[in-house]
Amino acid sequence: MKLSTIPRHHLLTNTTTCTRLSTLRRHPSFTVRMSLNETAPSLAIVGVTGAVGQEFLSVLSDRSFPYRSIKMLASKRSAGRRLTFEDNEYVIEELTPESFHGVDIALFSAGGSISKEFGPIAVECGAVVVDNSSAFRMDENVPLVIPEVNPEAMAEVKLGKGGLIANPNCSTIICLMAATPLHRRAKVLRMVVSTYQAASGAGAAAMEELEQQTREVLEGKRPTCKIFSQQYAFNLFSHNAPVLSNGYNEEEMKLVKETRKIWNDTNVKVTATCIRVPVMRAHAESINLQFEMPLDEDTAREILKRAPGVVVIDDRNANRFPTPLEVSNKDDVAVGRIRRDVSQDQNYGLDIFVCGDQIRKGAALNAVQIAEMLL
């Protein structure tokens, strides 16, 4: 995916100066239709040239998010480049401690180190920071929020008073969008998750490398391996996150810890295996659930059909179930393969298969929905 092909906005050529600036379906509970408005909040996008930063803009535009001004912030390397958003031209500014004066909401997606350095500065300036990195997710004083799952966690955060809200990891969001409605009905005791994660989770450069490697392999050339240490095209491998002393990698432990925090349940048992697959931008997850109370597959299917932000694709006769391609560039998480776990007694276990767009609901859309709840 080229950054310049994102609809409604694009990056233009470099300039020498940096001026300062003052779907499947969507659930209506989290949709606001206003856009440019002099009485609306001022916004800042931190990491605007990255894949998620660009998707922030796409989602803000698609949902007509109200704003009176918007700052486009990135590294010194990107400063001075021009960007067109909703028919207005902006100049990307270098991120500095002075960037947040007059900003009401700051959407961060520039990596954990940037968030740790500049997030508290933005809060001190009075901004509410919605951070897409892992920097603050497990901080007990920072709410970790999926709007359809635990909106109450951010009840104390108000515009004008500053604050930090963490966006969960993409795999956690996609998983819990499907698992939570069932958890509310029958209480999940144990959850086993296997993920099949797209290139987008590693950023725009990884997506470009997958595209490049695919061409190279088809042409009989040696694949370029800069982002990943091994061939990605026509291959899959254990997630590239660092492996910890317990044998799990960081991505797997994020799913374990974040689920417990979001569900406010330290006793729920979660285990995960995360795999990188050669798909461009949507993750897939196989989820096995063990319940405290019985839940049959027909009831589960009806619960999921009514769940906000979820669409059920579960046609056994046609062998049609969710695919990453089908949910790419879509807001909803798709659920299918809903069936009783035959290894468990009676109706105390289910298997489901879930797909969701990693850049959209797994990152940018979730963050913008959080911002909408502040309005």
RATA-V951356 format. One line per field, one symbol per residue. ss: DSSP state (H for helix, E for strand, L for the rest). psi: psi as a letter, one per 30 degrees, with the letter a starting at -180 (. if undefined). burial: b if it has 16 or more other ideal C-beta (glycine too) atoms within 10 Angstrom, else e. A space follows every 50 residues. Layout:
ss: ???
psi: ???
burial: ???
This chain:
ss: LLHHHLLLEEELLLLLLLLLLLLLLLLHHHLLLLLELLLLLEEEEELLLL HHHHHHHHHHHHLLLLELEEEEEELLLLLLLEEEELLEEEELEELLHHHH LLLLEEEELLLHHHHHHHHHHHHHLLLEEEELLLLLLLLLLLEEELHHHH HHHHLLLLLLLLEEEEELLHHHHHHHHHHHHHHHHHLEEEEEEEEEELHH HHLHHHHHHHHHHHHHHHLLLLLLLLLLLLLLLLLEEELLLLELLLLLEH HHHHHHHHHHHHHLLLLLEEEEEEEEELLLLEEEEEEEEEELLLLLHHHH HHHHHHLLLEEELEELLLLEELLHHHHLLLLLEEEEEEEELLLLLLLLEE EEEEEEELLHHHHHHHHHHHHHHLL
psi: kkeffkkfllkalklfljkkk.ldlkkffgkkjdbkkfgllklkjkhffl eeeeeeeeeeeeghkkkflkkjkaleefkfkkkkkhgkklkkkkklfffg kgkekkjkigleeeeeefeeeeeffgkkkjkflgegegkffkkjkjefeh fffgffkkkffllkkkklkeeeeeefeeeeeeeeefjkekkkkkljklef fgleeeeeeeeeeeeeefgglkkkieelglkekhlllkkglkklfgflle eefeeeeeeeeefhjffkkkkkkkkklikegklkkkkkkklelkjleeee eeeeffkkgkkkjijeeghklkleeffkglelkkkahjlkjfflkbhgkl klkkkkjeedefdeeeeeeeeeff.
burial: bebeebeebbbeeeeeeeeebeebebeeebebeeeeeeebbbbbbbbbbb bbbbbbbbbbbbbebbbebbbbbbeeebbbbebebeeeebbbbebeeebb eebbbbbbbbbbebbeebbebbbebbbbbbbbbbbbbeeeebbbbbbbbb bebbeebeeeebbbbbbbbbbbbbbbbbbbbbbeebebbebbbebbbbbb bbbbebbbbbebbeebbeeeeebbeebbeebbbeeeeebbbeeeeeebbe bbbbbbbbbbbbbeeeebebebbbebbbbbbbbbbebbbbbeeebebeeb bebbeebbbbbbbbeeeeeebbbbeebbbbbbbbbbbbbbbeeeeebbbb bbbbbbbbbbbbbbbbbbbbbbbbe
